[in-house]
Every structure is written in C-alpha cells, then in structure tokens.
Amino acid sequence: MSRIDTRLAELGLVLPEPLKLPPGVTLPFPWVSTRGNRVYISGHGPVDADGSLSEPRGKVGADVTPEQAKELAGKVALTILSSLRDELGDLDRITGWCKILGMVNSAPGFNNQPEVINGFTDIILEVFGPEVGRHTRSAVGLAELPFDIAVEIEGEVEIS
C-alpha cells in the first residue's frame, strides 16, 4: 500500500467512487489533465462514497450552514484525491499541492468563504503533511454553482 493510501486508512478516510453524472449530462473535458510534471484539476463538487452528489445543496448562509459547507469542502478533497488516483495510479507521485480555487455558492451577505474552504485545506494538510500539502488558494463566493452544489474546488499539483 502506498504512503498516502496508508495515511488515508489511518485517518479513516475513504475515497468515493467516480461521480455519477445526472441523466443527460456529459462532460466534454477530463476531470484531470497531466502536462509534464503538472496536473490540472477541473472543478469538483462533493461526492458521497457511492459517487452520488452530496447533500445538502443550495446556498451557504441560507440553505446550507457554514459548518455543513466546510464538511462538504472536505468531501471535495476526497473526490479530487479519487480523480487524481485514477489519473496517476499512485497518490505518492504528488510532490506538491500548488494552488486551489474554492468556490462557494453564497447567499447574499455570506462572506466567510475562506472558513468553508478550510475544510478542503485541512484534509489535504492532514493527508500530505505541511511539506507537500501546503498550497496557495483563493476562496470566492458565487451566485450559482452547477447542480446547486454548495462548494466547488479546482486546483493544480506537481508530480514526479
């Protein structure tokens, strides 16, 4: 078992199945694209273990509490790790998390997007440690996200 898979098991974290897209939805792009030693990660939403979109959905600060949204951001971390493992074969190939962009489906007046996206950052740092897991990031509020998800995150990692 790889070092990262061992760490996930130690933390009791399970990577979900690939996203089951809603009927009639197709994506004309990959979840992950490798270019040299960089891996670009398309926007991912929170997914349950079976590959279905996680609940609750809606606007953070109205339909979804900030605490729920932070948990959903943690699920996005696991969803992205699942896509990366599918692409790379081994998460130990990741030598650095470079940048992430966290997008929060925000109700008017909600302005604590950074705390929501901490749910993602906390998982990445716990799994990869500060040396590899440290990343730059932005956390922004948006009026809408696809499928009414509360959180979407994209990013970039470096690999060996």
C-alpha positions in Angstrom: 0.0 0.0 0.0 1.3 3.5 -0.9 2.2 6.0 1.8 -0.8 8.2 1.0 -3.2 5.2 0.9 -1.8 4.2 4.3 -2.3 7.7 5.7 -5.9 7.8 4.4 -6.6 4.5 6.1 -5.1 5.7 9.3 -7.4 8.8 9.2 -10.4 6.6 8.4 -10.9 8.5 5.1 -12.4 6.6 2.1 -12.2 7.9 -1.4 -15.5 8.0 -3.3 -16.5 6.2 -6.5 -16.3 8.5 -9.6 -19.2 11.0 -9.9 -22.4 9.6 -11.3 -23.5 12.3 -13.6 -27.2 13.2 -13.7 -29.1 11.8 -16.6 -28.4 13.5 -19.9 -25.2 15.3 -18.7 -22.0 14.7 -20.5 -18.7 16.4 -19.9 -16.5 17.5 -22.9 -13.4 17.7 -20.7 -11.4 15.4 -18.3 -11.5 15.7 -14.5 -7.7 15.8 -14.5 -5.2 16.7 -17.2 -1.5 15.9 -16.9 1.0 18.2 -18.7 4.6 17.3 -17.9 5.1 17.5 -14.1 1.9 19.5 -13.6 -1.6 18.1 -13.1 -4.5 20.4 -13.6 -7.7 19.5 -11.7 -11.1 20.6 -13.1 -13.7 21.9 -10.7 -15.1 19.1 -8.5 -18.1 19.1 -6.2 -18.7 17.0 -3.1 -19.4 13.3 -3.8 -20.6 10.6 -1.4 -18.9 7.2 -1.3 -21.2 5.7 -4.0 -20.5 8.5 -6.5 -23.7 10.5 -6.0 -23.7 14.2 -5.4 -23.6 15.0 -1.7 -26.4 16.8 0.2 -27.2 19.4 1.3 -27.2 21.5 -1.7 -28.0 25.2 -2.1 -26.7 28.5 -0.9 -24.3 28.7 2.0 -25.8 31.1 4.6 -29.4 30.2 3.6 -29.9 26.5 2.7 -26.6 25.2 3.9 -24.9 26.1 7.2 -21.3 27.2 7.1 -20.4 24.1 9.2 -22.1 21.8 6.6 -20.4 23.6 3.8 -17.0 23.1 5.5 -17.8 19.4 5.7 -18.7 19.4 2.0 -15.4 21.1 1.2 -13.7 18.1 3.0 -15.7 15.8 0.7 -14.4 17.7 -2.3 -10.9 17.0 -1.1 -11.6 13.2 -1.1 -13.4 13.5 -4.5 -10.3 15.2 -6.0 -8.0 12.6 -4.5 -10.1 9.9 -6.1 -9.8 11.6 -9.5 -6.1 12.1 -9.0 -5.5 8.4 -8.1 -7.5 7.3 -11.2 -5.3 9.5 -13.3 -1.9 8.9 -11.7 -2.3 5.4 -10.3 -0.5 6.4 -7.1 -1.1 9.5 -5.0 2.6 9.2 -3.8 3.5 10.8 -7.1 2.2 14.1 -5.8 5.2 16.1 -4.7 3.4 19.4 -4.1 0.0 21.0 -4.0 0.4 24.3 -5.9 -2.9 26.2 -6.0 -6.5 25.7 -5.4 -9.6 27.8 -6.2 -12.5 27.3 -3.8 -15.9 28.5 -5.0 -18.8 28.7 -2.6 -22.5 29.0 -3.7 -23.1 32.0 -1.4 -26.4 33.6 -0.2 -26.5 37.4 -0.2 -24.5 38.7 2.8 -22.5 35.5 3.3 -18.8 36.4 3.3 -17.0 33.7 5.2 -15.9 31.6 2.1 -12.3 31.1 3.5 -13.6 29.2 6.5 -15.7 27.0 4.3 -12.7 26.2 2.1 -10.6 25.4 5.2 -12.5 22.0 5.1 -10.5 21.2 1.9 -7.2 22.6 3.1 -7.5 20.8 6.5 -7.9 17.4 4.8 -5.0 18.0 2.3 -2.6 19.1 5.1 -3.7 16.1 7.3 -3.1 13.6 4.5 0.0 15.0 2.8 1.6 16.9 5.7 2.8 20.5 5.6 5.7 20.0 3.2 3.7 18.5 0.3 0.2 19.7 1.2 0.9 23.4 1.6 -0.8 25.3 -1.2 -1.8 28.8 -2.2 -5.5 29.4 -2.6 -8.4 31.7 -3.2 -11.9 31.3 -1.8 -14.7 33.2 -3.6 -18.4 33.5 -3.3 -20.5 32.9 -6.4 -24.2 33.4 -7.2 -24.7 29.8 -8.5 -22.8 26.6 -8.9 -23.7 23.6 -11.2 -26.4 21.2 -9.9 -26.9 23.6 -7.0 -23.9 22.2 -5.2 -22.7 24.3 -2.2 -18.9 24.1 -2.9 -16.7 23.5 -6.0 -12.9 23.4 -6.0 -10.3 23.2 -8.7 -6.5 23.1 -8.4 -3.1 22.2 -9.6 -0.5 19.8 -8.2 3.1 18.9 -9.1 4.1 15.3 -9.6 7.3 13.3 -10.1 
